[in-house]
Amino acid sequence: MYAAIRRYEGVTDPIETARRVSEGFVPLMRQAPGFVAYYWIDAGGGVMISTSVFQDQAGAEQSITKAAAFVRDNLASLLPNPPQVTTGKVVASA
């Protein structure tokens, strides 16, 4: 399995951002090949983190492309700063 983690700082409205992600982005992730799980986390202080888990590296990388497009088209005013993106192979899980 592979994961893609995106950390967004300076989120202007966490509640509205979560609503848009839940209603618009989560369905896109569920349709992606190799999808395992997706989490949107409110870390407080204007920080939100997404974690996408896929069966293979291609799915994780595709999620980064889809996330960038979704943010650009639907969340640009709420997520004004580019995310810190980390991807990698899952080496342990529970």
Contacts in CASP RR format, 6 or more apart in sequence:
PFRMAT RR
TARGET T0000
AUTHOR 0000-0000-0000
METHOD contacts of the structure
MODEL  1
MYAAIRRYEGVTDPIETARRVSEGFVPLMRQAPGFVAYYWIDAGGGVMIS
TSVFQDQAGAEQSITKAAAFVRDNLASLLPNPPQVTTGKVVASA
1 36 0 8 1.000
1 53 0 8 1.000
1 54 0 8 1.000
1 55 0 8 1.000
1 56 0 8 1.000
1 89 0 8 1.000
1 90 0 8 1.000
1 93 0 8 1.000
2 53 0 8 1.000
2 54 0 8 1.000
2 55 0 8 1.000
2 56 0 8 1.000
2 57 0 8 1.000
2 59 0 8 1.000
2 60 0 8 1.000
2 87 0 8 1.000
2 88 0 8 1.000
2 89 0 8 1.000
2 90 0 8 1.000
3 51 0 8 1.000
3 52 0 8 1.000
3 53 0 8 1.000
3 54 0 8 1.000
3 60 0 8 1.000
3 87 0 8 1.000
3 88 0 8 1.000
3 90 0 8 1.000
4 50 0 8 1.000
4 51 0 8 1.000
4 52 0 8 1.000
4 54 0 8 1.000
4 60 0 8 1.000
4 61 0 8 1.000
4 63 0 8 1.000
4 64 0 8 1.000
4 67 0 8 1.000
4 85 0 8 1.000
4 86 0 8 1.000
4 87 0 8 1.000
4 88 0 8 1.000
5 49 0 8 1.000
5 50 0 8 1.000
5 51 0 8 1.000
5 52 0 8 1.000
5 85 0 8 1.000
5 86 0 8 1.000
5 87 0 8 1.000
6 49 0 8 1.000
6 50 0 8 1.000
6 64 0 8 1.000
6 67 0 8 1.000
6 83 0 8 1.000
6 84 0 8 1.000
6 85 0 8 1.000
6 86 0 8 1.000
7 47 0 8 1.000
7 48 0 8 1.000
7 49 0 8 1.000
7 83 0 8 1.000
7 84 0 8 1.000
7 86 0 8 1.000
8 47 0 8 1.000
8 48 0 8 1.000
8 49 0 8 1.000
8 50 0 8 1.000
8 79 0 8 1.000
8 81 0 8 1.000
8 83 0 8 1.000
9 46 0 8 1.000
9 47 0 8 1.000
9 81 0 8 1.000
9 84 0 8 1.000
10 46 0 8 1.000
10 47 0 8 1.000
10 79 0 8 1.000
10 80 0 8 1.000
10 81 0 8 1.000
11 17 0 8 1.000
11 46 0 8 1.000
11 47 0 8 1.000
11 48 0 8 1.000
11 78 0 8 1.000
11 79 0 8 1.000
12 77 0 8 1.000
12 78 0 8 1.000
12 79 0 8 1.000
12 80 0 8 1.000
13 78 0 8 1.000
14 42 0 8 1.000
14 44 0 8 1.000
14 46 0 8 1.000
14 48 0 8 1.000
16 78 0 8 1.000
17 48 0 8 1.000
17 75 0 8 1.000
17 78 0 8 1.000
17 79 0 8 1.000
18 40 0 8 1.000
18 42 0 8 1.000
18 48 0 8 1.000
20 74 0 8 1.000
20 75 0 8 1.000
20 78 0 8 1.000
21 40 0 8 1.000
21 50 0 8 1.000
21 75 0 8 1.000
22 40 0 8 1.000
24 70 0 8 1.000
24 74 0 8 1.000
25 40 0 8 1.000
25 66 0 8 1.000
25 67 0 8 1.000
25 70 0 8 1.000
25 74 0 8 1.000
26 38 0 8 1.000
26 40 0 8 1.000
28 66 0 8 1.000
28 70 0 8 1.000
29 35 0 8 1.000
29 38 0 8 1.000
29 52 0 8 1.000
29 63 0 8 1.000
29 66 0 8 1.000
30 38 0 8 1.000
32 54 0 8 1.000
32 59 0 8 1.000
32 62 0 8 1.000
32 63 0 8 1.000
32 66 0 8 1.000
33 54 0 8 1.000
33 58 0 8 1.000
33 59 0 8 1.000
33 62 0 8 1.000
34 54 0 8 1.000
34 55 0 8 1.000
34 56 0 8 1.000
34 59 0 8 1.000
35 52 0 8 1.000
35 54 0 8 1.000
35 55 0 8 1.000
35 59 0 8 1.000
36 53 0 8 1.000
36 54 0 8 1.000
36 55 0 8 1.000
37 51 0 8 1.000
37 52 0 8 1.000
37 53 0 8 1.000
38 50 0 8 1.000
38 51 0 8 1.000
38 52 0 8 1.000
38 53 0 8 1.000
39 50 0 8 1.000
39 51 0 8 1.000
40 48 0 8 1.000
40 49 0 8 1.000
40 50 0 8 1.000
41 48 0 8 1.000
41 49 0 8 1.000
41 50 0 8 1.000
41 51 0 8 1.000
42 48 0 8 1.000
43 49 0 8 1.000
48 79 0 8 1.000
50 67 0 8 1.000
52 60 0 8 1.000
52 63 0 8 1.000
52 67 0 8 1.000
53 60 0 8 1.000
53 90 0 8 1.000
54 60 0 8 1.000
54 62 0 8 1.000
54 63 0 8 1.000
57 87 0 8 1.000
57 88 0 8 1.000
57 89 0 8 1.000
60 87 0 8 1.000
60 88 0 8 1.000
61 87 0 8 1.000
64 85 0 8 1.000
64 87 0 8 1.000
67 83 0 8 1.000
71 79 0 8 1.000
71 83 0 8 1.000
END
